[in-house]
Amino acid sequence: MVIHAQQAAPGGMSSRSRLTEPLRHPEQAPSGVRTRRALVLLALTLVLPGSAQLIAGSRVLARRALTVTAAAWIAVLLAVVVGLINRGLLLTLVTDPVASLVVIVVLLVLAVGWALIWINTLRIIRVPLLVRRLRPAVIAALVLCLVATSGSLAYAAYLTNVARGAVGSIFSGGPAIAPVNGRYNFLLMGGDAGADRTGRRPDSLSVLSVDASTGRTAIISVPRNLQNAQFAEGSPMRSVYPDGYNCGNDCLINAINTEVTEKYKNLYPGVADPGAQATMEAVSGTLGIKVQAYVLVDMDGFAQLIDALGGIRIDAGGWVPISGAATDDSGDHEPPLGWIAPGPQTLDGYHALWYGRSREYASDYDRIARQQCIQQAMINQLNPATVLSKFESIANAGTKVVESNISSSQLGSFVDLAMKGKGQPVSRLVIGPPDFPADFPTYPDFDQIHAKVQSALSASSASPSPKAAGAGRGSAGGPALAAPAVLAPTVLSGQAPANQYNQTGPDGVPVNAARLDYLVKTGQSQILDAIMADNGQCKPL
């Protein structure tokens, strides 16, 4: 009989018992077998938690651990399948506050459970039976494995909690938004709320218009000094300014936030930030498109975010001053605190902030061009490797975003859309030079604005041919710029055009930081203006 054959082993021990006996009862085994047994148990616990207990410990504990392990692997495989089929849904589950809390709890339970399995594995290894000189090595290996497994799960739970806190701090719990004419339009405002400011004036206004299918993006910059901004239909501010924001030189578009906050917030009952909402409505009416959501970024948070990214890489086309303190309301400043030199370089948060905000010896349109360059450089560096390696610092810096009315429920789908758009051409338009005359923001023609905005959006919606897409990439592999007819050649150049006076000034004297300081000190403004001319030229690297 089969049973008798199994029990016919010499010494009354079955062949199955002889196979498992050294694993369960290593007391009589040679020292080499005991060492190999310890290593096998460590490897089994590392690869398949519970399997070591199945062959050398408690089978009840083994069954429970293996059930949990199988469930965890099934969940991982399901997540991979969902990610391949619908990446946006997976990202939404991760960013949802309830779902992310469940993920945190599950990760912590798995971390504790795996740690207990490691402790049990240490017990069944029976360290005193090992050769004395090998005992520390086996214990150290087990501790390292415990840290690598349970520690990694606990750290993943911590990072998930960091992300959950950042999402809750930055984004709203409001209703989801739908695309309009196949696009999502987001207003990005750079807010400066220093002690010398009245209210929070957005000095930087850009609309990121994203194709809802492809993720291709158009960046439309609105000068802060635009006058007679038109409020969109349905805006409560149309009852105050039915013909546009037209009270003269004081009615610049960036003053809407403060005025509404101080005088007209009663027109926006239940709105968290009436000033930001009204500004969004003014940008919508001015551009002739529906802007659905806004993000207001504090300057300090901007600098911290760039530091978290490890700096941004650009090719600057001209010298840019780091302005000293303002001396009066006319725009005069103390001598510059330093200079950002032309050429390829990596800017930290402090210098990137000044590169984007500096307006001395330059026009607002040079400033806008620099801001667009910085935005694109940041997008280039938001790659998975950077985000994963610096996730905590990026998330913490992200909480410096003052506010956003983007619903947290849609964050995952928008992240997915951004990933689709990464590496595709970006269309750009400025409601001012080089796309409009210099005096256009003072006397805007809204029919012209609407026509050029639609042209830029049409260019952004078009699918580039594979040949064009490949030819458009720069040497660094970053996205190149689209070339719709509304954009100026200087913005589209593959290299940042250098000012002819970057190295030697119009007076024939070599240019460096010390020379520029001397020109400022001696009041030689004409030479400074020539050296600083067109310092908005910039290429993201």
Salt bridges, closest charged atoms under 4 A:
GLU27 OE2 - ARG126 NH1 2.58
ASP192 OD2 - ARG197 NH2 3.39
ASP192 OD2 - ARG357 NH2 2.43
ASP203 OD2 - ARG197 NH1 3.12
ASP203 OD2 - ARG359 NH2 3.99
ASP211 OD2 - ARG183 NH1 3.91
ASP273 OD2 - ARG200 NH2 2.54
ASP348 OD1 - HIS351 ND1 2.80
GLU360 OE2 - HIS333 ND1 3.98
ASP364 OD2 - ARG224 NE 3.50
GLU403 OE1 - ARG200 NH2 3.29
ASP416 OD1 - ARG87 NE 2.36
ASP507 OD2 - ARG515 NH2 2.39
